[in-house]
Amino acid sequence: MAQNTLQGLRLEDTDALFIDFDGTLAEIGPDPDAIRLAPGMEQVLQALCQRLNGAVAILSGRDIRDLSLRIPSLVWRAGGHGLEVMAPGVLPPAEAPPPPPAAVLAPLEAVVDSHPGVRIELKGPIAAVHYRAAPDAETACVEAAQNAASVLSGWVFQRGKMVVEVKPAHAHKGRALQSLASAAPFAGRRPVMLGDDTTDEDAFVAAQALGGIGVKIGEGISAARLRTPDPASVRAWLTQQAGL
């Protein structure tokens, strides 16, 4: 294996793949609704599913309904950082879970009202405050999220790339990976987790605790053993491992 690089990793037939969506499988963009799989990637995922006997999952912070519009149902999908998991071929429920309580949302709505360009995205019980269009509002957004998470027990906040989320404490990619890895078709396989953001760090730790590998996309401090620069390099590696 090349030192610390994804490009030197050979995927084994006995591995299991866990892949983040935004910033890993797909590029990050200013409009989350516009993000789609790159051309040809559905065929790559299909080939990987065949090679790994179905042990391929997409772990995303997106709501499962949103994620399922962008990812083919031939793979496992875990939305809301693992709050809702869909097996291949299974469609998600039409209705999303309830949003966070009004008391949790109040500090977030206040920061949106006072900072033009900041917006809230509700993903079921997860509230994401985006400040990509207002980077000077970062401190205010983080403070608002801290306040929101402290209103009621069982809520946490987590920072990401130009976003801060307030979510139930059990919305946790590490727990999602552990749960999937304990059952067919993932059980007994070496987990390989690819992700780019702070929300993926728990999953890196979980994968490596199970004897697997975490792969960090991009720069920044990470628990992952391996790195690769960008989503394009992820797609190139997946295509190679799929034999296409």
Beta strands, then each sheet from edge to edge (+ up, - down):
strand 1: 15-19
strand 2: 56-59
strand 3: 76-79
strand 4: 84-86
strand 5: 119-123
strand 6: 126-130
strand 7: 155-160
strand 8: 163-168
strand 9: 190-195
strand 10: 213-217
strand 11: 226-228
sheet 1: 4+ 3- 2- 1- 9- 10- 11-
sheet 2: 5+ 6- 8+ 7-
end
